[in-house]
Amino acid sequence: MTLFWTTDTNDHGLPHDPFKAIVSPRPIGWISTRAADGSVNLAPYSFFNAISDNPKLVMFSSAGMKDAASAAIEAGEFVCNLATKDLARALNKTSAPAPRGVSEFQIAGLTEAECRIVKAPRVAESPAALECVVTDHFHPKSRTGRSGNVAVIGEVVGIHLDERVLKDGMIDMALAAPLSRLGYLDYAVADDVFQMHRPRKPDGSDV
């Protein structure tokens, strides 16, 4: 039997809304910022992804104007740090509702590392980080109005990559072990990797 419900009532009859479990796995945007007053914030966002590769753009969406979103918009920049399996417990600690001015780096026992272009720090323990400049921010529209979420788009202007996760000149996902968000309290690690070649056009060229 297949369940069906409309989202206007969301009457699914299940113990928890399965929406985020269906839209999974989702990469985690581990966003670090430095506000105009100098305060540092670090928080994970599962509404996150790359949305363009030329130019390189990433987006994270905050449920309301939380510290990371407000600081990124205020300062005009942020850093996205790669969340990995060995940093999962530290990442979870940075999701704590700490008051503004209290650094989640300290709460999680992580090290602030200077960036080359933006003023926000990156997570030194993370094998990769994207320095980003904010190019847009907005409340996404729904059919009846606007979402309470705030979407922040950043252009990647600098990339840090630790050579320890490289193999034959490419990122080895088994070494990097990127962490992803599933539904409910579930997470996953990309450690079972396989390759597939894309179909070719009739003339033999790549799609």
Residue, then its C-alpha position, 0 to 999 in steps of 0.5 A: m500500500t502506498l500512502f498519499w497526502t496533500t501538503d496543505t494539511n500534511d495529514h500523513g498519520l505518521p509519528h514524524d513528518p517524513f519530508k526530510a527523510i525522503v529528500s536525502p541524503r543531503p550534504i551538510g553546510w558547516i558554516s563559519t562566520r565572523a560578524a561585524d562585532g568580531s564574534v565568531n559562529l559555526a553551525p551546521y545546515s542540512f538545507f545546503n548545496a552547490i547550485s552552480d559550478n561556473p561561477k562556483l555558487v553554494m547556498f544554505s538555508s536557515a530556519g529564520m534569521k539565525d546567527a550564521a545567516s545574519a552574520a553572513i549577510e551582515a559581513g557579506e561573507f562566510v566559509c563552508n567547511l567540509a563535514t566528515k565522519d571523524l568530525a561528526r561529534a564535533l559538528n553535532k556540538t556546534s548545533a547547540p543553541a549557544p548565545r551570540g558571542v559564544s564561539e561554537f569553535q570553543i564549545a566543540g574543541l575545534t581550531e580556528a584557522e585564518c582564511r586567505i580572502v574572507k575574514a571568517p575563520r575556517v575549521a582547521e580540522s576539516p580537510a576542505a573549506l570554501e571561502c565565500v562572498v555573499t551574492d544574494h539572500f532572500h526568503p523563498k516564495s511559496r504559493t501563498g507567501r514567503s517561507g520563514n527560511v532565509a536562503v543565503i547564496g555565496e560565490v566561492v572565491g577561495i578553496h582550501l584542500d588538504e592533500r591527505v584526502l587526495k588519491d591520484g589527483m582526485i578527492d578519494m571519498a573513502l578517505a574524506a568520508p563526507l558526512s550527510r544528513l538523512g531524516y530524523l536523527d539519522y546521518a550517513v557517511a559516503d564510504d561505499v563508492f561506485q562509478m558509472h559512465r554517462p551515456r554517450k550521444p549517437d555520434g559518440s560524444d559525451v552527453 
